[in-house]
């Protein structure tokens, strides 16, 4: 049956960057939202410029129809066609005219001999009740090709897809991808049942007439690729790529990215060392340059922005050109070439020796950046060449030398061609750090200790400490440490009967202990002895001291009572506990009993010594000032 497709009269013009941008450029985007997009299934190119892609249209969350597209200019422009069947999930062209396309969930394929302008339907050779969902399509030349399908296993054509003959590697194999290196040697992967994860890999040496089981493990295999009859790889769902160098008898498996589960979807090798894999979730594309033993992630802007990729198929036309399509309507193109120098260091903040170095994103083919710092252009004596990945900023964690001109060199690199060469350096000068010594005056209570900078001090003195300030500058702190006194005092005072002492009226002689904290916080003990003075009508007064201080301890006011001092001039002086004169006054006494008041507001707390000289003798007392 001949089917002539309706070719849309317009071209899909979409190009994010067709002027040699990143290694992987987004050249087509048909993603609107999670309910409306093109679900790409397969992609195939016959050279760097001419290729096809097929898939399904998702509209309002459901499958509407199938389509395929063609480009003749390397993906810059695409011509859209409707599918010859209800869907389209595989295609393969051997040249510009001859190709084959499979429909979704149907046991049929379509072939063309005029580049897809006309399609002709062909049917499988299947048993009653079978309904093959085609997983893989591969041609070794214009006439000879194979299909792998679920519950049909494999089918072979020798007339370009016009007719097919059934082959069966295993009666319970749900075949998926298939790959041949010549008309005899081929491999097919799948699993042993519709819900099983028991992966299987079969090998044929006679064009599919007979198949031999080579791998059987409890994991799915998603793709197979052989470069020669001896050298090949399989991609497994458990984040590994396995390699065989003896035609598939023995395999060595290598993780792609640590323990992270990626979901490797497709694999392609350009030669025995250089290969790529497409990942299905959000990591995009990985590349190897050692035959699959180690893998590195390619830079893709959408991946760097942590967007979901949902990769599907990767196809390389050479070691420097390739294509990668996704399940979310995107097509990326790879054009490998050495990374160019590009970004220069942005102005460096001048407020610290730990600056955050920043630079704009590179525009060439790159997969990351090296950063190095030196005292000369291109040098790395300050910071050896450091791989910072895709980041465009680097936080310095060790202080740079102060007041020094340094040179930063940012070197883009890619995983295939290495680092850019001859990149210029950007000079900047670090901040000046003038001497900024600081002193801390403090102390501790006698008999105690002072803790500072993980050290313990029990003696007063000056102790220097080196330190680094918030800017990273080195300086010195001098700890000036004093030993503050702790007092154990006895205070004797006399009060007239009925006179309160610290708000309390005592009827008889009383003694008690008080605890106080000085201005420095040191605890002091004061023993207070109160002598109550009574008049003659009650009982004989006790002999009173010639000089009485009350209240004592005092807070704001001190009263001095003079009893029995001779009439005449008296000299009053008050000294601190260190002997410093803090008060001097001349008094005129008239004999008998007299009182004098002194305002203590503003006086520092502590112990003071009061002395009165009169009539050739001196009377003294000790005062405790509180608060």
Buried (B, 14 or more C-beta within 10 A) or exposed (E): EEBEBEEEEEBBEBBBEBEEBBBBBBBBBBBEEEEBBBBBBBBBBBEBBBBBBBBBBBEEEEEEEBBBBBBBEBBBBBBBBBBBBEBBBBBBBBEBBBBBBBBBBBBBBBBBBEBBEBBBBBEBEBEEEBEBBBBBBBBBEBBBBBBBBBBBBBBBBBEBBBBBEBBBBBEBBBBBBBBBBBBBBBBBBBBBEEEBEBBBBBBBBEBBEEBEEBBEBEBBBBBBBBBEBBBBBBBBBBBBBBBBBEBBEEBEBBBBBEEEEBBBBBBBBBEBEBBBBBBBBBBBBBBBBEBBEEBBBBBBBBBBEEBBBBBBBBBBBEBBBBBBBBBBBBBBBBBBEBBBBBBBBBEBEEEBBBBEBBBEBBBBBBBBBBBBBBEEEEBBEBBEEEEBEBBBEBEBEEBBEBEBEBBBBBBBBBBBBEBBEEBEBBEBEBBEBEEEEEEEEEBBBEEEEBEBEEEEBEEBEEBEBEEEEEBBBBBEBBBEBEBBBBBEBEBBBBBEBEBEBEEEEBEEEBEEEBEBEBEBEBEBEBEBEBBBBBEEEEEEBEEBBBBBBBBBBBBEEBBBBBBBBEEEEBEBBBBBEEEEEEBEEEBEBEEEEBEBEBEBEEBEBBBBBBBBBBEEEEBEBBBBBBB
